[in-house]
Amino acid sequence: MSNIPQTPPPLPTFREAFLYWLKLGFISFGGPAGQISMMHQELVERRRWISEHRFLHALNYCMLLPGPEAIQLAIYISWIMHGVAGAIIAGVCFFMPAFALLSMLASIYLEWGDVPLVQGLFYGIKPAVVAVVLFAAWRIGSRALKNEVLWGMAALAFVAIFVFGIGFPWIVLAAAILGAIGGKLMPEKFKSGGGHGASSKGYGPAVIDDDTPTPAHARFSWTKLGLTVVAFVVVWLVAMLTVRGEQTLTDMGIFFSKAAFLTIGGAYAVLPYVYQGGVEHYGWLTGSQMMDGLALGETTPGPLIMVVTWVGYMGGVAKQVFVSPVAAGLAGAATATFFTFLPSFLFILVGGPVVEATRNELKFTAPLTGVTAAVVGVILNLAVFFAWHTFWPQGTAAAPFANPFEWFQVLVAVGAFIALWKFKIEIMKVIGGCAVLGLAYTYTLHLM
């Protein structure tokens, strides 16, 4: 115990905070769990910028929000320390490296995607994506579906989207309504876990400690709330006016704004909605390109929802927003990314003062529990959809199981799932191994 510091460290300067958030943006692999773990280790244990209790209190709130909880947690912590400027710096630094990298990869993909080497790599990556999405459904389902009622809601959601093609927003709305009703009729069935729990570990006093008063800029007032909402509406309208001259960019602005409010349950939950809009409705990219983008999103830093950057880039090029393909792609990527992440700042700057004012345990609502259950069914549908297009690439609605049947990709998908589930191998390593297998297999076929 004598090794535990007895005094808090000094408040980090804005420059120190900026450098940390920028570093996090470049190393934030491993999905939200990995990113949150990195922040806990660095900010709670090592630097002691925030206490364990305050960290978990903020995280429990972020877990309730639509959008990527890891970036929202970064925005929250930086907002407490350095106000609105801190919130903007943390959020932008978190996704900017991934934005630049995915835009560059999208440009290379469009230029060289038909090269046999690249095709061979993606031949192995596609079944890995099937395994990754299926594993996400299992991982979320095992945590969220605690009883037969929630299992039933997940099954209903799967049938609704898979059999009847009902849109994702309507499934979310129906699940929320059923959850609200179920919470009153069967409250014991809709009780959720108590967040991430508390920890008894002590790391010494923190800059933002358990009993540290809420900074002046983070205190709640109705005037501040109203002004913040108005400011965000103005920013959104100005951004929409900026892209109004090009219909594709306008469509992206509206579409990704809606998507940002539907990402309850994480990125995998909103992917079916992005797929329905980007592939089937607007034709910004093909289903195969969507899968390739998802695979690259899994292997780059930042939240997985950064796949919207890929969708926007592909859409900008496909719809020829500008004469230059690179300019068109960047315009689409910037539009999709901006409108997807803008609401995350709104949720923190509006809701953060309320959370700081209450400072007691936040509770998951019954409607949210219902939505989480439905999300499991929706993610399972995404896995089935990807598996169909991977294992029967020539399949259509009229002939869903048209030859050829890709038995090799089935074996790769099964092996990838076992690697993720049984042996707990990192997603990046699994995708990398599958890419090598795909390249070796296609090269062998070429020699034959």
SULCOR-V63506 format. One record per residue. PSI is psi in radians with two decimals (999 if undefined). Layout:
PSI
PSI
This chain:
-0.47
-0.35
-0.20
2.19
2.60
-0.16
2.59
2.66
2.88
2.71
2.20
2.51
2.88
-0.64
-0.75
-0.77
-0.75
-0.79
-0.64
-0.82
-0.60
-0.76
-0.76
-0.66
-0.55
-0.35
0.14
1.13
2.99
0.19
-3.10
-0.67
-0.78
-0.71
-0.73
-0.68
-0.73
-0.80
-0.70
-0.83
-0.72
-0.80
-0.56
-0.87
-0.83
-0.97
-0.43
0.80
-0.46
2.55
2.85
-0.82
-0.78
-0.63
-0.85
-0.59
-0.78
-0.71
-0.74
-0.65
-0.79
-0.55
-0.40
-0.28
2.66
2.66
3.04
2.00
-0.53
-0.82
-0.58
-0.62
-0.73
-0.77
-0.75
-0.90
-0.77
-0.56
-0.72
-0.71
-0.70
0.32
-2.74
-0.71
-0.71
-0.72
-0.77
-0.78
-0.82
-0.79
-0.80
-0.76
-0.52
-0.71
-0.23
-0.75
-0.73
-0.65
-0.84
-0.76
-0.79
-0.62
-0.73
-0.75
-0.64
-0.70
-0.77
-0.71
-0.80
-0.52
-0.65
0.15
-0.38
0.13
2.35
-0.67
-0.82
-0.73
-0.70
-0.73
-0.80
-0.37
-0.61
-0.47
-0.65
-0.86
-0.48
-0.66
-0.70
-0.81
-0.71
-0.77
-0.71
-0.70
-0.64
-0.73
-0.76
-0.76
-0.81
-0.72
-0.73
-0.45
-0.58
-0.54
1.59
-0.14
3.06
-0.47
-0.79
-0.63
-0.72
-0.69
-0.66
-0.74
-0.74
-0.72
-0.71
-0.82
-0.71
-0.77
-0.58
-0.79
-0.80
-0.12
0.51
2.43
2.61
-0.75
-0.64
-0.59
-0.73
-0.78
-0.81
-0.71
-0.69
-0.73
-0.80
-0.66
-0.72
-0.75
-0.80
-0.58
-0.49
-0.68
-0.65
1.18
-0.55
-0.43
-0.31
0.30
2.28
2.98
2.72
0.95
-2.49
0.01
2.93
2.86
2.51
0.00
2.49
2.33
0.08
2.92
2.54
2.85
-0.90
1.59
3.08
-0.72
0.20
2.20
2.59
2.24
2.72
-0.70
-0.28
0.07
2.55
2.44
2.55
-0.62
-0.81
-0.72
-0.82
-0.75
-0.65
-0.78
-0.79
-0.74
-0.71
-0.63
-0.72
-0.78
-0.76
-0.78
-0.72
-0.74
-0.71
-0.67
-0.56
-0.60
0.11
-0.35
-0.24
2.05
-0.68
-0.78
-0.62
-0.79
-0.72
-0.74
-0.80
-0.79
-0.84
-0.40
-0.77
-0.71
-0.62
-0.47
0.01
0.06
0.72
2.17
0.08
3.13
-0.67
-0.51
-0.60
-0.20
-0.72
-0.65
-0.75
-0.69
-0.85
-0.77
-0.91
-0.66
-0.94
-0.67
-0.93
-0.37
0.62
-0.47
2.98
2.90
-0.67
-0.73
-0.60
-0.76
-0.72
-0.70
-0.68
-0.72
-0.77
-0.60
-0.56
-0.41
0.14
2.76
2.91
2.99
2.62
-0.45
-0.15
-0.17
-0.35
-0.51
-0.76
-0.81
-0.78
-0.72
-0.84
-0.73
-0.70
-0.71
-0.80
-0.67
0.07
0.97
-0.72
2.89
-0.75
2.15
-0.67
-0.78
-0.72
-0.76
-0.77
-0.65
-0.78
-0.75
-0.76
-0.72
-0.86
-0.75
-0.79
-0.88
-0.38
-0.69
-0.31
-0.80
-0.48
-0.69
-0.68
-0.82
-0.69
-0.82
-0.45
-0.81
-0.44
-0.85
-0.59
-0.75
-0.75
-0.54
-0.60
-0.83
0.50
3.06
2.16
2.49
2.43
2.40
2.77
-0.72
-0.69
-0.67
-0.72
-0.72
-0.74
-0.70
-0.77
-0.60
-0.65
-0.79
-0.64
-0.72
-0.69
-0.68
-0.70
-0.72
-0.75
-0.73
-0.82
-0.70
-0.74
-0.85
-0.37
-0.80
-0.50
1.28
-0.39
0.06
2.50
3.04
-0.63
-0.63
1.35
-0.46
0.69
2.47
2.68
2.71
2.13
1.43
-0.59
-0.70
-0.52
-0.79
-0.73
-0.74
-0.77
-0.81
-0.70
-0.71
-0.76
-0.70
-0.70
-0.76
-0.87
-0.78
-0.02
0.64
2.49
2.54
-0.76
-0.74
-0.67
-0.83
-0.72
-0.76
-0.71
-0.63
-0.74
-0.73
-0.76
-0.72
-0.76
-0.72
-0.82
-0.60
-0.71
-0.75
-0.65
-0.69
-0.57
999
